[in-house]
Amino acid sequence: MTAELVRGQNHTLPQTRLEIRVSAGTPVVAGATLGDERGTVRGIEWIAHPGSPQLPGLEVSQQAAADHRLAVDLEALPAGAHRVTVLLALPVGAGGPVRFGAVPAPFVAVTGLDGTEIATFTLTDLDAESAVSALELYRRQDAWKVRAVGQGYAGGLAEMLADQGVRDPAALAGSIQEAVTRGLARSVAPPPPRTPEGDRVRHATGSADHRPTAPPPPPEPPEPLTDPATTGPEHTTQPHTTQPHTTSGPAAAGASAAGPSAGGPINYAHPRRQHAAPPSPPPAAPPAQPGQPAQPVAGDATGWSMDERLYNQIWGMFEDLARAVAAYRSAVDFAESRMDQELDRALSDPRNRIGGAGDRAREAARAKRDELASRAREALDRDLAQLAAEAAVVEPALPAAYAGWGNPVWHAHRIPMEIPMALRIGDLHLPERADLRIPLLVRLPLERGMWVDSGRTASEAAALMDTDRLRRLAMETAVAHAARLLAVYPPGEFAVHVIDPAGSAAGPLAPLVEAGVLAGPPAAGPGGVASVLAHLTRRVDLVQMAVRARAADSLPPDLDTGEQLLVVNDFPHGFDDRAVTQLRYLADEGPAVGVHLLMVADREEASAYGPVLDPLWRSLLRITPVADSHLADPWVGHAWTYEPLTIPPGSHVLEQVLAAVAAARRAAGR
């Protein structure tokens, strides 16, 4: 039975190999310190944090995240360690909250390796504190116990470390926050918070999430996510998925660049979004046999519509896969660590180093390691099989905006009268099950621009390709994304402009040009670049002024208030300093007023501009024209492989979709 602790209460631990799970409504830094009999931390070698995540018997997360799994083996702790203190802190300079009083109360659970909860603690009554000692695991008369602490520190991580007896706590806190900043630069935005009913019906009994559901946090701006090419020496790529939808109300539904309302500001709210609580998900199908998991159902998450339910279900699948693989990898790491510990203890006696005793110790340790790893793999395979069955049901049910090009739904697609919640821009998978693909969705309207990396250093696969072929493939990827955006917006509410300074992308651009869906011919040469940039910069300025002055009716009648997409090929060719400045302005200010970038560029070719372009790269969602492992999830930093969407060989779906866009525009008189 789970012990629900309150501050100061303790509980006996029935086992020594544990996981500590942290759930918060915002990314937090998780760490742990070891203490001796008096609770003193003997040195930095007794502190596990994102910059140094492993100690004997202890492993913590390597980045800030909304959810953490800390692995603890109390028998493998260093000699003299009698206490493990779990620490939580808010990351500094990440654009998030600066005090725990502004976020939902963090929840901490001590579990066995099988996920069974032993004790839980909700850290309530926090206010100005930005760091907190959450739990203590301590030895008492040859037994281990857990105590709920909940001691907060308004002075942050440095004050908390000082209270632990750490020397030079400010320097250590700074190094921890620096490591966290590097980790945040390569993480994906977290999935939507769970509603009180749960956003997702869990099918497999072994994969249920046992933590209680906290109310969702208030809507916040999306986290600025970048890729390795933009963040410095790590070279850890990372595209961004925009802030996922929360089902707590219309405020989290995203913005839509609607036309100006009479006598008031432009309305960027999602059209026809209701204001009541979303309906509950449909009931799961009954199990085929007693004791077996229920059959998966498409749309089993909460939401206003089937599209919204599928959106939340896809995020749930992403989360489930990340957690299942994290549990498996943690268990395997524990098995390896435990084997090493047992071998060290057995062979520390010189008498066991020769003869059969040493061989028997090695065989026993390896057999135990193999048994633990095998059990972990069995559990993972069960979870993966359930997720694969769910994916097989969900994929055929997806609407066009969420579907791949090979889905038959595109052949019957009709241009909608309102924009969908999100758009699929690729797939994600992990090496443990490469054929299990999770759709990568970005919210609409786009909250940031995109960058198709055409450089040969973008990935290992890109390095093996011919430069010209890679650039053509990158431009074809950009054209396909532009076509998808045109196809999911109502007629006339999305315009595409193209800058092709050297005219080198005539082939890939042919489907857009021939269908007549561009706002104008592709701009070439310095004059064409300047003209298009000036036009879009003017639009951003005018709409911004109208919004700030609450004078939408003062906009010029010829101003197109629909969403605008600027496709830029072969940047920075044809761009002078003024054009670069305008492009950066569009990247920073454009998304808020419906102007977006889709750039095809090799960052190395723009290196002459130096660090002045770093903010531009960071502001864009980086994607690649070939598969690449450059995504990180918000929990444990898995290296996810991104697969771009491809059009099936011989298919004319792209031409059919663009023809439908053109026909819908003609019918609407646009």
N, C-alpha and C positions, 0 to 999 in steps of 0.2 A: 504494500500500500504506500502511495506517495505521501511524504511528509511535506505539508505546505508551511514553510517557516515564516516567522515574523522576526523583525530586527532583534538580535541578541539570542535567539533560540538556536539550539544545536540538535543534532541527530546523528546516531551511530551509522557508520558506513559499513554495509555488509560485504564489500569487496574492495580491492585496492586498484583495480584497473578500471578507469572511469572516463567519461566524457563530461565536460561542462559546456552546456549550450547556452548561448546568450542570444536573446532576441530583443531588438530595440527598434524604435520607429525612425531611426536615423543612423547613418554610419557612425560607429564608435570604434575607438582603439581598445583592443583587449590585450592584456598582459598578465604576468604573474611573477611574484617574488617568492623566494624561499627564505625561511627564517629558522634560526636555531632554537634551543630550548627557551631563550628569553625573547624570541621574536626578532632578533637582529639579523639583518641582511649582511652577510660577510663581505660582499663585493659585487661588482657588476656581473661576475660569472654566475651569480645566483638570481639573475633577473632575465626573464624571457619576455621579449617584446618584438614588434614587427621587424626591427633591424637585426635582431638575434633571436629567432623564433624557437630555437630548440635548446633544451638542457637535458641531462640524463633524467628520464622519466617524465618529461614535461615538454609539450609542444603547443604553441599558440599560433594564431593567424598572422599572416605576413602583411596584412593591409587593413585599413579601416573598412568596416562593413556593418550592415544592419543585423546580420546574423553571424554568429561565430560558433565553432566547435573547438574547444581546448581539450587536448588529450593528456591524461595523467596516468602514470603508473607509479603508485606510492612506494612500491617495493624497490623501484629502480632509482629513487632519488639519491642524491649524493649523501655520503655519510655525514651525519650531523644535522641534516635537514629535518626539522620536526613540524614545519608549518608551510603551507602553500596559500598565499593570499592572491585572490583574483582581483585585478584592477581594471576599471573601465574609465575611459577619458574621451572627451569630444575632440576631434581633430581640429587643429588650429589652421586658419587661413583657407579652409575648404569651401567657404561660402555658406556653410550650414549654421545650425544653432550654436550659440556660445554658452548655453547653460542647460542643465538637465531639466530645469523647470519648464522649459519651452517645448519639450518632447514627451511622448508617452513614456510611462514608467518602464524602465528596462526590466526584463524578466530573465532569470537565471535558473537553470535546471541542472542538477547533478544526475547523470544517468549511467547505467551500465553500457557495455559495448553493444548490447543488443537493442539499445534505445529505451529500455525500461527505466522510468523515472524513479529516483530514490528520494530526492528532496528538491523542492522548488522555492524560489524567493522572488517576490516582486519588490523592486526598489522604489518605494513611494516616498512622498514628502521631501523630494529634492527640489531646490529652488535655484539659487545662484551658483551652485556647484558645477564645475566643468570636469571634475574627476571624482571617482568614488571607489572605495574598497568594497567590493560586492560580497565576497565569500571568503571564509578561511577553512581550509582542510587542515586539521591539526591532530597530532598524536597524543593520546591520553591513556597511560597504563597499557601499552602495547596494543591499543586499538585506535583506529582512526575515526574522527568525527568531522562533521561539517557544521559550521556556525554561520548564520546570516549576520553580516556586519552592517552594510549600508552606510558607512561613514563617508560623507561627502567633503570635498575641498573646493572652496571658492577660488583658491590660488592655483587650481589646475594641477596638471601632472607633476610639476616641479615640487609643489607643496606636499603632494601625496608621497612622492618618493623620499622627500626629506623626512616625513613622519615615519617612513619605514627604516630610517637610519642610513640612507644611501649617501655616500660622499659626492659632492658636486652635483646635486640633483638637477640644477638648471641646465647644465651641459648635457646630461643624459636625456632630460626631457626634450631638449632641442634636437638631439640626434634621433630620438624616437619619432618626433613630429616630422622630421625631414624624410625618414623612411616611409612614413605614412603618406606624405605628399606624393612621393614617387609611386606608391601603390595606388592612390586614388587616380593618378593620371592614366592608369591603364584599366580601370574597372568600368563595367557596364552599369547603367542605372538599374537599381533594384526593381523587382517585380512589384505589382500593386500590393498595398497592405491588405490583410484579410479583413473582411467584414465580420461582425459578430456571428453571422451564420456560417462563415467560412466561404471563401471565394471558390472553393474547389471541393468536390466530393471525392474523397479518397477511395480508390477501389481495392487496393492491396492492403490487407490488414497489417502487414509488416511495415508499410511505408507511411502510416499515419503520423501526423505532426502532433505531438502531445502538448506543445506549449499552449497556454491560453491566448486568446486573441485580444489584443489591445485595440482601442479605438484608433482609427487611422489618424495620422498627423495632419495638421492643417496644410493646405496646398502650399508648396514652395517652388521656387524657380528650378528648372532642371539643372542637374549637376553638370558643370563644364567638363566634358569627357574628351580626351584627346588620344593620340596614338604615339607609339614610341618615337616616330620620326619627329614629333612635335615637342616631346618632353625632355629631351636631353640624352644623357649617355646610356640609358638602359636599352634603347632601341626596342621597346616593347610596343608593338603596334596596337592600335585600338580604335575601331570605329565606335560610334555612339548610338545607342538606342534612346530615343527621346523619352522623357518622363512618362512612365506607364500610367494607364488610366486607373484611378481609384473609383470604386463604386459608391462612395459616400455622398455623392451629390454632383450637381452640375458644375461646381467650381473647378473640379478636377478633370473635366471633359475635354479641355484643350480649347484653342482659339480658332475661329474661322473668319477669314477676311470677307465679311459680307459687305454689301454696298452701304453707302452712308444713309443714315436714317434722317428723316426730315427734322431739322431744327435741333439735332443732338449729335453726340459723338458717334463715330463709326462703331458698329456692334461687332465684336470679335467673338461672341459666344457661339457655341455649337448650335445650329438651327434646330428648333423643336425639341430641345433637351428638356425632359421633365424635371420636376423639383422634389418629387417624393422619393422614398426609399426604393431601390430597385427590387424587382420581384425575385423570389427565391428560385434557385435552379430547379430544373425538372428532376424528379426522383431517379436514382440510378436503377438500372435494370436489375432484377433479382438474380442472385447467383445461380449458375447453371446447376451446381450440386452443392449440398451443404458443406461448409468449410472452404469453399472455393471463392476467389474474389469475384465481385460482380462484373458483369459484362460492361465494357466501357461504353459511354454514351457521348455523342458529340454535343457540345453546348451544356455541360453539366456544371458550369460556374454561374455565379449571379450576374445579372446585367439587365439592361432595359430591353435588349433585343437579342436575337440569336447571334448577330455579329458581335455584340459586346460580350456575350457569354463565351463565344469562341475565342475572342481576344484574351479574356481572362483565363480561359482554360489553357491556351498556349503558354501564357506566362507561368501557370501552375506546372505544366509539363517541364518547362525550362528549369524551374526551381527544383522539382522532384529529381530530375536527372542530375543536377548539380549536387544535391544533397546525397543522393545514392552513391555517386562516384566518390564524393568526399568521404563518406563513411567507409567505403571499400578501401580507398587509399590509406586512410587513417589506420584501419585494422591491419593492413599489410605492413605498414611502417611499424606498428606496434609489434607485430610478429617478428620482424627483422631485428628490431631493437631488443626485444626480449631474448631472442636467440643469442645476440652478441653479449648481452649481460650474463646470461647463463654460461656461455663459453668462457667469458673472462673470469667468472667466479670459479668454474671448475678447473681451469688451467692455471689459476693463480698459485695452486699448490704444486710445487716442483715434482712431487711424486706422481701426479696425474699426467705429466707431459710426455712420459714414455710408457710404453706398454699398451695394454688394451683399455685401461681406464680412460685415457684421453679420447681414444676412438669411440668408446661407448658414450662418453659425454657429448661428443660432437654429433653422433647419430641421434641421440635422444633430443638434443636441442633442435636439430634440423627437422626431425619428425614432428615435434611440437609446432615449429614454425609452419611446416607444410599443412598441418591439420588446421591451424588458425587461418591461414591464407585460403585454404580450400573452403572452409565454412563461410568466410567473408565473400568469396566468389559466388558461392551458392546463393547467398542472400542478394548479392548484386544481380545475378542472372534472373532471379525472380522479379526484382524491381524492373529490370530492363525489359523483360518479356511483357510485363504489364504495360509499361510505357509504349512499347512497340505495338501492342494490340490497340492501345488508345490512339496512337498516331495513325494507325491504319483506318480507324473509324473517323478521326477528325479530318484528315486530309481531303477525302472526297466531299466533305460537307462544307468546306471553306468557300466563302464568297470570292469573287474575282480579285478583289484588292488583297486578300490574304493568300491567294493561290499562286502556284508556280505556273510558268508558261505552258507546261505540259498538261495542266488540268483542263478537262473538256469545258469547264465553266466559261473559259475565255471565248470559246467559239460561239457561245450563245449570249455573250455579254451585251448589255444595253447600257448606254451612258446614263448614269443615275441623276436624280434630281437633287440630291444632297451628297456631300462628301462622306466617305466612310470614316471610321475612327482611326484607322491605321493602314499602312501599306507594307507589303512584304518586299524586302530588298535582298533577301538571301536566306541561307539556312545555316544552322549551327550543329556541330556534332563533336563528340569526344572520342578519343581512341579506344575506349573500352567497348564501344558499339558504334562503329563508323557509319553503319547503315541506318541508325536511328537519328533522323534529322528533325530539328526543332525550327520552325519558321522564325526568322528574325524580322520583327515588325517595328516600324517607326510610326509615331503618332502623326496624325494630320490635323491641321496644317503643320507643315514642317517647322520645327522649332530651331533648326540650324541647317546650314547648307551641307553639301556633300562633296567629297573629293575622291575621284577615282585615281588611284595611284598608278601611274603608267611607268614608273621607274623599275629598272631591273633589280634594284635592291629591295623592292617591296616584299619579296618572298623568295624562297628557294626555287619554287616553280618558275617565277618570273625571271630569275637569274639564268635559267636554261633556255629561255625563249629568245628569238630574234627580236631586236629592238623595234623594227618597223611593225612586225606582227603583234607585238605586245601593245604598241600604241594604238593600232587599229582595234585590237580587242578591247582596250580601255574605252575608246570612243564608242564602240558598239554597245558596251555596257551602259555608258551614259545615255545613249539614244534610247535603249530599252527602258531605262528608268524614267526618262522624260515621257515616253509613250505610256507607261503605266500611270503616271501622274495625270496626263491628259485624259486617260480613259476613265478615271475614277472621280473626276470633277464634273459638275454639271456643265452643260454647253456654255462656252464663253466665260467661265469663271476661272480659267487657268490659261495663261499665255506663256509661250516659250520663245525666248530670244537666244540667238546663237552668235558667239564670237569665234570665228575661225580665221585668225590673222593671216596665215599663209595659204589658206584654202586647201590644206592638206587632208581635211576630213570629209571631202566631197562624197566619197563612197559610203562611209557609215551614216552620213547625214541624209543620204538619198531617200530613205523611207519617209522621213519627216518633211523633206522638201517636196517630194512628189505627191504626198497626201495633202499638201497645202495647209498644214496645221500650225506652221510657225507664224509668229507675229510679223515677220519680215524676212527677207533673204539673209542668209548668214553674213555677218559683217566681216569684212576683210580689210587688212591694212591698218595703219595707225589712225586714219580718219574714221574708218568704220568702228574701231575700238572706242575712240573718243565719243562718237555719236551715241552709241548704245549706252555706254556708261553714264553719259550726261543725262540721257532720257530717264534711266532708272534712278539715278541719284536725285533728280528733280522730283520724281514720284515719291520717293522716301521722304524728302524734305516736306513736301506739301501735305502728305497724309499725317506726318508727325505733328506739324503745326495745327492741322485741323483737329486732331485728337486732343492736343494740349489745350487749345482754345475752345473746345466743345463747339466747333463751328463746321461740322461736316458739310453743311449746305453751301459753304463758301468754296468748295473744291471746284476747279474748272470743269465744265461739262464734258470736255474731251478726255478727262483723266480716267483711265481704266482702273477701277478699284478692285478688280479681281486679282487673284494670286498671280505672281510673275516669277518665272524661272529663267535664270540666265545660265546658259551652257557655255563654258569657256574651254576651248581646246588649245592645247599646246602652250599653256602659260609657262613662262612670262614672255614668250615671243610676241612682239608688237606692242608691249606695254612699257610706257615711260614712267617716270616717277609719279606724275600726276595720276595716270591711269591706275597705278598700283595703289595709291592712296584712296582713290574712289572705290576700287575693288574691296579694300579692307573695310571701308565705310559700309558698303553694301553687306558684307559678311557680318558686321557687328550690329548694324541698325536695321537691316532689311527684314529679317525674319519677323520682327514684332509688327511690321506693317505690311506683310505679305509679299516681300521680295526675297528670293532665295537663290543661292548659287549652287551650280553643279559643275565642278571644275575637273578637267582632265589634265594632270600635271605630273611631272617628275620633279620632286623637290630638289634633287641635286642640280638640275638645270637652273633653279632659281637661287642657288647658293651665293651668287654674286651680290644679292641684296643683303646678305648677312642676317642677323637676328631681327631685322625690322619686319620680316615676314613671319616670325614665329607666332605672333598672335593670330595671324590669318590661318595658319595650319591648325592651331589649337581650336579655332572656332568652327572647324568643319568636321563632319563625320567622315572618317576615312574608310573607304572600301577598296577592294582589290579586284581586278578583272580575272584573277585566278585564285584557286583555293589557298588559304594561308591561315596559320594558327596565330592570330593576333588579337583575339578577344579575351577579356578576363571577366569572370563573374563577380558579383559584389560580395560573395561570402568567403571563398577560400582562394580565389584567383586562378581557377582552372584555365588552362590555355585552350580555348575553344577554337575549333577550325571553322572559318567562315567560307562558305561555298556561294559564289555569286549565282544568281538565277541565269539559266541559259535557255535559249529557244531551241526546241528539238530540231535536229537536222532535217531539212526538207520541209519544215513547217512554214506556213504563210500566216501564222497567227498574228505576227506584228503588223503586217500589211492590212489584215482584216480589222484589227483593232483600230488602227489609224483611219481606215476608211469609215468605220463607225463613228469616230470622233468628228471627222469632216462632215458626214451626213447629218449628225445631230446639230452641228453648228449651222448648217444651211437651213435645217428645219426651224431652228430658233431665230433665224435671221441675224446671226452673229458673223 
